[in-house]
Amino acid sequence: MSEDWESLKEKGNIFFKSKNYERAIDLYNEAIKLAPDQEVLYSNKGTCLKCLGRLKEAIKDYKTSLELNPKNVKNLKRLASVYVLIGNYGEAQIIYEKCVSLEPRDPVHKNDIDKIKRLIQDYDSIDEYEKKENWERVEEICSRLIKESSEFTELKLKYIKCLIENVKLLEAITYIQNNVKGEEKIKYEEFDYYAALALYYDGQYDKAKKQLSILQSKSSDSSKYNKLKEKLNEIKTIKDKATSVFKDKKYEEAIEEYTKLLDFDPDNKKFTSIIYANRSLCFKKLNKITEALKDCNSSVKLNPNYIGGYLKRGKVYEELKMYDDARNDYSTAKKLDPSNQDAINYLNNLKMIEKEVKKRDYYQILGVDRNADERTIKKAYHKMALKYHPDRNSESEETKKMAEKKFIDVNDAYNVLSDPKKKSMYDQGIDPLNPEEQGGMNVNFGDASDILRMFFGGSGGPQFQFFQSGGRGRSQGGFSGFPGGFEFTFH
């Protein structure tokens, strides 16, 4: 005795619940042969197909069920959910609007429309941020959209591209391996190209060559990938040459080689970031600290995930006695890789260094001896304040930052040495600006950072006037450098 369609459906439901979707589909198909006018069979089968990722087939069955009953809201929403998965937001919106017309009092349908409108708005905004090359924002939007539309092929391409632009190369490679289907790679050869590109940027040159060969063998126009092939064939040789010169301690020559490499492939951010960091090390060896800091800044700007860039910059900051900045860089490196032993060691060493150098030599900062009188101290302060004023060292971000640090030190030195009480404390071995050395005394002489507010306006810190000799051109207020002949009057 043959089974009726309802018993076949029930058996199919049992297999569906146990996630044996293939067997459930077979049973639903048998039931459809007996009762081709039953919408539930098509919708149940469509759901199995959706679970298997066979979305085009799922759409077909959902549509068939809706042809039999156009007012079945549950099936309408099932179809809309597949459209969202594949990124067909326009069709999904039309269906949700139909649900509202069928059940206008149900707030869930209106929420669905609001949600689909946000998805549409997000997707449309990607092009705008791509034009601005704001890849962090593109990644943020793509990450949000891909949670809802995991089978949206064009979105996958955009997501992989922004991961590569943000130098998240291993993430891009892993995503391609785990989330891109074979049929997508057949239809869009960009997936294979991005895989080769990410491997090349990550320094996995042999794997990149292999991937590129596979791509070229399948491509109808393999010549368009020749440029990448040429770079793969050249990059290791020219990189090894620069490294060899550096190892021989020929730092000037190494700088020349690294400078050439900066133009080799500017789109390869990871490689270029490493080259900047390596060149900075050469500058540091030659005691060209400003140039070293500038290269380190370029390195981490190109690749904010490059641990080596932060560690090298931290060492440059140590050289400049900018310990807070050094600590920030070492902490960033440790955050990127909590197990990084260099970052851990550098942070520990920095604590010991700071303890040793915490007491600043204010006489040395102003360039005066311990017997200097008040006039000599004031004159030295005037000279050093002019020398290290940020406005007079603004040729680059690096020189200005270094000048600001020295400028504050100069102000602190004058703050202490120009005040008899503070100077007496300092000469007895107590730094009045260091609360840890005040031995429990309730002393508060202000914040050294007030120097910048003092010169740029605002309350707090010493007040002053400066004017041209002879009383002409008298000026008060903000500080913008001292032309020849200007003098200080402090209050």
C-alpha positions as CSV (number, residue, x, y, z in Angstrom):
1,M,0.0,0.0,0.0
2,S,1.5,3.3,-1.1
3,E,1.8,6.2,1.4
4,D,-0.2,9.4,1.0
5,W,1.4,12.9,0.7
6,E,0.8,13.9,4.3
7,S,2.6,10.9,5.8
8,L,5.5,11.6,3.4
9,K,5.5,15.2,4.6
10,E,5.6,14.1,8.2
11,K,8.5,11.8,7.5
12,G,10.3,14.6,5.7
13,N,9.7,16.9,8.7
14,I,11.4,14.3,11.0
15,F,14.5,14.2,8.7
16,F,14.5,18.0,8.6
17,K,14.6,18.3,12.4
18,S,17.5,15.9,12.4
19,K,19.2,18.1,9.8
20,N,19.2,15.4,7.2
21,Y,18.1,17.8,4.5
22,E,18.9,15.7,1.5
23,R,16.6,12.9,2.7
24,A,13.9,15.4,3.7
25,I,14.0,16.9,0.2
26,D,13.6,13.4,-1.4
27,L,10.5,12.8,0.7
28,Y,9.0,16.2,0.0
29,N,9.6,15.6,-3.8
30,E,7.7,12.3,-3.5
31,A,4.8,14.0,-1.7
32,I,4.7,16.8,-4.4
33,K,4.2,14.1,-7.1
34,L,1.1,13.0,-5.2
35,A,-0.1,16.5,-4.3
36,P,1.4,19.2,-6.5
37,D,-1.1,21.8,-5.3
38,Q,0.1,21.7,-1.6
39,E,2.0,24.9,-0.9
40,V,3.5,23.6,2.4
41,L,5.5,21.0,0.5
42,Y,7.3,23.6,-1.6
43,S,8.0,25.9,1.3
44,N,9.4,23.0,3.4
45,K,11.5,21.9,0.6
46,G,12.7,25.4,0.0
47,T,13.8,25.7,3.6
48,C,15.8,22.5,3.3
49,L,17.5,23.9,0.1
50,K,18.2,27.2,2.0
51,C,19.9,25.2,4.8
52,L,22.1,23.5,2.2
53,G,23.0,26.8,0.6
54,R,21.2,26.0,-2.7
55,L,19.6,29.4,-2.7
56,K,18.5,29.7,-6.3
57,E,16.5,26.4,-5.9
58,A,15.1,27.6,-2.6
59,I,13.8,30.8,-4.2
60,K,12.2,28.8,-7.0
61,D,10.3,26.6,-4.5
62,Y,9.3,29.5,-2.3
63,K,7.9,31.3,-5.3
64,T,5.9,28.2,-6.3
65,S,4.4,28.0,-2.8
66,L,3.4,31.7,-3.1
67,E,1.8,31.2,-6.5
68,L,-0.4,28.7,-4.7
69,N,-1.1,31.1,-1.9
70,P,0.1,34.7,-2.4
71,K,-1.1,35.8,1.0
72,N,0.9,33.4,3.1
73,V,3.0,35.9,5.1
74,K,5.2,33.2,6.6
75,N,6.3,32.1,3.2
76,L,6.7,35.7,2.0
77,K,9.2,36.3,4.8
78,R,11.0,33.1,4.1
79,L,11.5,34.2,0.5
80,A,12.6,37.7,1.7
81,S,15.2,36.1,4.0
82,V,16.8,34.4,1.1
83,Y,16.9,37.6,-0.9
84,V,18.7,39.3,2.1
85,L,21.2,36.5,2.2
86,I,22.2,37.0,-1.5
87,G,22.0,40.8,-1.2
88,N,18.9,41.3,-3.3
89,Y,17.7,44.0,-1.0
90,G,15.3,45.6,-3.4
91,E,13.2,42.4,-3.8
92,A,13.3,41.9,0.0
93,Q,11.9,45.4,0.6
94,I,9.0,44.8,-1.9
95,I,8.1,41.6,-0.1
96,Y,8.2,43.2,3.4
97,E,6.0,46.0,2.1
98,K,3.5,43.4,0.9
99,C,3.6,41.9,4.4
100,V,2.7,45.3,5.9
101,S,-0.2,45.6,3.4
102,L,-1.5,42.1,4.4
103,E,-1.0,42.6,8.2
104,P,-0.8,46.4,8.8
105,R,-1.1,46.1,12.6
106,D,1.9,43.8,13.0
107,P,4.9,45.9,14.1
108,V,7.4,43.2,13.1
109,H,6.8,43.8,9.4
110,K,7.6,47.6,9.8
111,N,10.7,46.7,11.7
112,D,11.7,44.4,8.8
113,I,11.3,47.3,6.4
114,D,13.4,49.6,8.6
115,K,16.1,47.0,8.7
116,I,16.2,46.4,5.0
117,K,16.4,50.2,4.4
118,R,19.4,50.4,6.7
119,L,21.0,47.6,4.7
120,I,20.4,49.4,1.5
121,Q,21.8,52.6,2.9
122,D,24.9,50.9,4.2
123,Y,25.6,49.1,0.9
124,D,25.1,52.3,-1.1
125,S,27.6,54.1,1.1
126,I,30.4,51.7,0.4
127,D,31.2,53.2,-3.0
128,E,31.5,56.7,-1.4
129,Y,34.0,55.5,1.2
130,E,35.9,53.5,-1.4
131,K,36.4,56.7,-3.4
132,K,37.7,58.4,-0.3
133,E,40.0,55.4,0.3
134,N,38.5,55.2,3.8
135,W,39.1,51.4,4.0
136,E,38.6,51.1,7.8
137,R,35.0,52.5,7.3
138,V,34.5,50.2,4.3
139,E,35.6,47.2,6.4
140,E,33.2,48.2,9.2
141,I,30.2,48.4,6.9
142,C,31.1,45.2,5.0
143,S,31.5,43.3,8.3
144,R,28.1,44.5,9.4
145,L,26.4,43.6,6.1
146,I,28.1,40.3,5.7
147,K,26.5,39.0,8.9
148,E,23.1,39.5,7.2
149,S,24.1,38.7,3.6
150,S,26.7,35.9,3.9
151,E,26.0,34.7,0.3
152,F,26.2,38.1,-1.4
153,T,29.0,37.6,-3.9
154,E,29.7,41.2,-4.8
155,L,29.8,42.1,-1.1
156,K,32.4,39.3,-0.5
157,L,34.6,40.9,-3.2
158,K,34.4,44.3,-1.5
159,Y,35.1,42.8,1.9
160,I,38.2,40.9,0.7
161,K,39.5,44.0,-1.1
162,C,39.1,46.2,2.1
163,L,40.8,43.6,4.2
164,I,43.8,43.7,1.8
165,E,43.8,47.5,1.8
166,N,43.8,47.4,5.6
167,V,46.8,45.0,5.6
168,K,44.7,42.2,7.2
169,L,46.2,39.7,4.7
170,L,45.8,36.5,6.7
171,E,42.2,37.4,7.4
172,A,41.6,37.9,3.7
173,I,43.3,34.6,2.7
174,T,41.3,32.7,5.4
175,Y,38.0,34.3,4.3
176,I,38.6,33.3,0.7
177,Q,39.4,29.7,1.7
178,N,36.4,29.3,4.0
179,N,33.7,31.4,2.6
180,V,34.0,31.6,-1.2
181,K,32.4,28.8,-3.1
182,G,33.8,27.0,-6.1
183,E,31.0,28.3,-8.4
184,E,31.8,31.9,-7.2
185,K,35.4,31.5,-8.1
186,I,34.4,30.2,-11.6
187,K,32.2,33.2,-12.2
188,Y,34.5,35.8,-10.7
189,E,38.2,35.2,-11.2
190,E,38.9,38.2,-9.0
191,F,38.6,35.8,-6.0
192,D,41.7,33.9,-7.2
193,Y,43.5,37.1,-8.0
194,Y,42.8,38.5,-4.5
195,A,44.1,35.2,-3.1
196,A,47.4,35.5,-5.1
197,L,47.7,39.2,-4.2
198,A,47.1,38.7,-0.5
199,L,49.7,35.9,-0.5
200,Y,52.2,38.1,-2.3
201,Y,51.6,41.1,0.0
202,D,52.0,38.7,3.0
203,G,55.4,37.6,1.8
204,Q,54.3,34.1,0.9
205,Y,55.9,34.3,-2.5
206,D,56.0,30.6,-3.5
207,K,52.3,30.2,-2.6
208,A,51.5,33.4,-4.4
209,K,53.3,32.1,-7.6
210,K,51.4,28.8,-7.4
211,Q,48.0,30.6,-7.0
212,L,48.8,33.0,-9.9
213,S,49.8,30.1,-12.2
214,I,46.4,28.4,-11.4
215,L,44.6,31.7,-12.2
216,Q,46.5,32.3,-15.4
217,S,45.7,28.7,-16.6
218,K,42.0,29.3,-16.2
219,S,41.8,32.9,-17.3
220,S,40.8,33.8,-20.9
221,D,43.3,36.7,-20.7
222,S,46.3,35.7,-18.5
223,S,48.4,38.6,-19.7
224,K,46.6,41.0,-17.4
225,Y,48.3,39.3,-14.4
226,N,51.8,39.5,-15.9
227,K,52.5,42.6,-13.8
228,L,52.0,40.7,-10.6
229,K,54.1,37.8,-11.9
230,E,57.0,40.2,-12.7
231,K,56.9,41.6,-9.1
232,L,56.8,38.1,-7.6
233,N,59.9,37.2,-9.7
234,E,61.8,40.3,-8.6
235,I,60.9,41.2,-5.0
236,K,62.9,38.7,-3.1
237,T,66.1,39.4,-5.0
238,I,66.0,43.2,-4.5
239,K,64.9,42.8,-0.8
240,D,67.8,40.4,-0.1
241,K,70.3,42.9,-1.6
242,A,69.3,45.7,0.7
243,T,69.3,43.3,3.7
244,S,72.8,42.1,2.8
245,V,74.1,45.7,2.7
246,F,72.5,46.4,6.1
247,K,74.0,43.4,7.7
248,D,77.4,44.6,6.5
249,K,76.7,47.8,8.5
250,K,77.0,49.9,5.4
251,Y,74.1,52.1,6.6
252,E,74.4,54.9,4.1
253,E,74.4,52.4,1.2
254,A,71.5,50.5,2.9
255,I,69.5,53.7,3.0
256,E,70.0,54.2,-0.7
257,E,68.8,50.6,-1.4
258,Y,65.8,50.9,0.9
259,T,64.9,54.2,-0.7
260,K,64.8,52.5,-4.1
261,L,62.5,49.8,-2.7
262,L,60.0,52.4,-1.5
263,D,59.1,52.9,-5.2
264,F,59.1,49.2,-6.1
265,D,55.4,48.6,-5.3
266,P,53.7,51.4,-3.3
267,D,50.4,49.4,-3.3
268,N,52.1,46.7,-1.2
269,K,51.6,48.4,2.1
270,K,53.0,45.6,4.3
271,F,56.2,45.5,2.3
272,T,56.6,49.3,2.1
273,S,55.9,49.6,5.8
274,I,58.7,47.1,6.6
275,I,61.1,49.0,4.3
276,Y,60.4,52.3,6.1
277,A,61.0,50.5,9.4
278,N,64.3,49.1,8.1
279,R,65.4,52.4,6.8
280,S,64.6,54.0,10.1
281,L,66.9,51.6,11.8
282,C,69.7,52.8,9.5
283,F,69.0,56.4,10.3
284,K,69.1,55.5,14.0
285,K,72.4,53.8,13.6
286,L,73.7,57.0,12.0
287,N,72.2,59.1,14.8
288,K,69.8,60.8,12.4
289,I,67.0,60.6,14.9
290,T,64.5,62.9,13.3
291,E,64.7,61.0,10.0
292,A,64.4,57.7,12.0
293,L,61.2,58.9,13.7
294,K,59.7,60.2,10.4
295,D,60.3,56.7,8.8
296,C,58.8,54.9,11.8
297,N,55.7,57.2,11.6
298,S,55.3,56.3,7.9
299,S,55.7,52.6,8.7
300,V,52.9,52.4,11.2
301,K,50.7,54.8,9.2
302,L,50.9,52.4,6.2
303,N,50.3,49.3,8.4
304,P,48.7,50.0,11.8
305,N,49.0,46.3,12.6
306,Y,52.8,46.1,12.1
307,I,54.3,45.2,15.5
308,G,57.9,45.8,14.3
309,G,57.0,49.4,13.4
310,Y,55.8,50.2,16.9
311,L,58.8,48.5,18.5
312,K,61.3,50.4,16.4
313,R,59.5,53.7,17.0
314,G,59.4,53.0,20.7
315,K,63.2,52.6,20.6
316,V,63.5,55.9,18.8
317,Y,61.4,57.6,21.4
318,E,63.6,56.1,24.1
319,E,66.6,57.6,22.4
320,L,64.8,61.0,22.6
321,K,63.8,60.3,26.3
322,M,60.2,60.5,25.3
323,Y,59.2,57.7,27.5
324,D,55.5,58.1,27.5
325,D,55.4,57.8,23.8
326,A,57.7,54.8,23.9
327,R,55.5,53.1,26.5
328,N,52.4,53.7,24.3
329,D,54.1,52.1,21.3
330,Y,55.3,49.1,23.3
331,S,51.8,48.7,24.8
332,T,50.3,48.8,21.3
333,A,52.6,46.1,20.1
334,K,51.7,44.0,23.1
335,K,48.0,44.5,22.5
336,L,48.5,43.4,18.9
337,D,50.3,40.3,20.1
338,P,50.1,39.7,23.9
339,S,52.7,37.0,23.7
340,N,55.3,39.2,21.9
341,Q,58.4,38.8,24.0
342,D,60.1,41.9,22.6
343,A,57.2,44.1,23.6
344,I,57.1,42.6,27.1
345,N,60.9,43.0,27.6
346,Y,60.9,46.6,26.3
347,L,58.1,47.6,28.7
348,N,59.9,46.0,31.6
349,N,63.2,47.7,30.7
350,L,61.5,51.0,30.2
351,K,60.3,50.9,33.8
352,M,63.8,50.5,35.0
353,I,65.1,53.2,32.7
354,E,62.5,55.7,33.9
355,K,63.4,55.1,37.5
356,E,67.0,55.9,36.7
357,V,66.3,59.1,34.7
358,K,63.2,60.4,36.5
359,K,65.2,63.1,38.2
360,R,65.9,65.6,35.5
361,D,69.1,67.7,35.5
362,Y,67.6,71.2,35.2
363,Y,71.0,72.8,35.1
364,Q,72.0,70.7,32.2
365,I,68.7,71.4,30.4
366,L,69.3,75.1,30.6
367,G,73.0,74.7,29.9
368,V,74.2,76.5,33.1
369,D,76.4,75.5,36.0
370,R,75.2,75.1,39.6
371,N,76.6,78.5,40.6
372,A,74.6,80.4,37.9
373,D,72.9,83.6,39.2
374,E,69.4,84.6,38.5
375,R,70.3,86.7,35.4
376,T,72.3,83.9,33.8
377,I,69.4,81.4,34.4
378,K,66.9,83.8,32.9
379,K,69.1,84.5,29.9
380,A,69.7,80.8,29.3
381,Y,65.9,80.2,29.6
382,H,65.2,82.9,27.0
383,K,67.7,81.3,24.6
384,M,66.5,77.7,25.1
385,A,62.8,78.7,24.9
386,L,63.5,80.4,21.5
387,K,65.5,77.4,20.3
388,Y,62.8,74.8,21.1
389,H,59.6,76.7,20.5
390,P,57.3,74.4,18.4
391,D,56.6,77.2,16.0
392,R,60.3,77.4,15.2
393,N,60.5,73.7,14.7
394,S,57.5,73.1,12.5
395,E,59.1,71.8,9.4
396,S,57.7,68.3,10.1
397,E,55.4,66.6,12.6
398,E,58.5,64.8,14.1
399,T,60.6,67.9,14.7
400,K,57.7,69.8,16.2
401,K,56.9,66.9,18.6
402,M,60.5,66.6,19.7
403,A,60.7,70.4,20.2
404,E,57.5,70.4,22.3
405,K,59.1,67.8,24.7
406,K,62.3,69.9,25.1
407,F,60.2,73.1,25.4
408,I,58.3,71.7,28.4
409,D,61.6,70.5,30.0
410,V,63.1,74.0,29.5
411,N,60.1,75.6,31.2
412,D,60.2,73.1,34.1
413,A,63.9,73.8,34.5
414,Y,63.2,77.6,34.7
415,N,60.2,77.1,36.9
416,V,62.5,75.4,39.5
417,L,65.7,77.3,39.2
418,S,64.2,80.7,39.1
419,D,62.3,80.2,42.4
420,P,64.6,80.3,45.4
421,K,62.5,77.9,47.5
422,K,62.2,75.3,44.7
423,K,65.8,75.7,43.8
424,S,66.9,75.1,47.4
425,M,64.8,71.9,47.4
426,Y,66.3,70.8,44.1
427,D,69.9,71.4,45.3
428,Q,69.1,69.2,48.3
429,G,68.2,66.4,46.0
430,I,64.4,66.8,45.9
431,D,62.7,67.6,42.6
432,P,59.7,69.9,43.5
433,L,57.9,68.9,40.3
434,N,58.1,65.2,41.1
435,P,55.4,64.3,43.8
436,E,57.3,61.1,44.5
437,E,60.3,63.0,45.8
438,Q,58.5,65.5,48.0
439,G,58.6,63.1,51.0
440,G,54.9,63.5,51.9
441,M,55.0,67.3,51.8
442,N,51.9,69.0,50.5
443,V,53.6,70.9,47.7
444,N,51.9,71.8,44.4
445,F,53.7,73.8,41.8
446,G,51.5,73.2,38.9
447,D,51.6,71.0,35.8
448,A,54.6,71.2,33.4
449,S,52.2,71.0,30.4
450,D,50.9,74.5,31.3
451,I,53.8,75.9,29.3
452,L,52.0,75.2,26.0
453,R,48.9,76.9,27.3
454,M,51.1,79.8,28.6
455,F,52.4,80.4,25.1
456,F,49.3,79.7,23.2
457,G,46.8,81.6,25.4
458,G,44.5,80.5,28.2
459,S,44.7,80.5,32.0
460,G,47.1,78.7,34.2
461,G,50.9,78.8,34.4
462,P,53.1,81.9,34.5
463,Q,51.9,85.0,32.8
464,F,54.3,87.2,30.7
465,Q,54.6,90.0,28.3
466,F,57.2,90.4,25.5
467,F,58.1,93.6,23.7
468,Q,60.6,95.0,21.3
469,S,63.6,96.9,22.9
470,G,63.1,100.6,23.2
471,G,59.4,100.2,24.1
472,R,58.1,100.2,20.5
473,G,56.0,97.4,19.1
474,R,54.9,96.3,22.6
475,S,52.8,93.2,22.4
476,Q,50.9,91.0,24.8
477,G,49.1,87.7,24.6
478,G,49.9,84.5,22.6
479,F,53.4,83.4,21.7
480,S,54.4,83.1,18.1
481,G,58.2,83.2,18.2
482,F,60.6,86.0,19.1
483,P,62.0,88.2,16.3
484,G,65.3,89.9,17.1
485,G,65.2,92.4,19.9
486,F,62.2,91.0,21.8
487,E,62.5,90.7,25.5
488,F,60.5,88.9,28.2
489,T,58.8,90.4,31.2
490,F,57.5,87.6,33.5
491,H,54.8,87.9,36.2
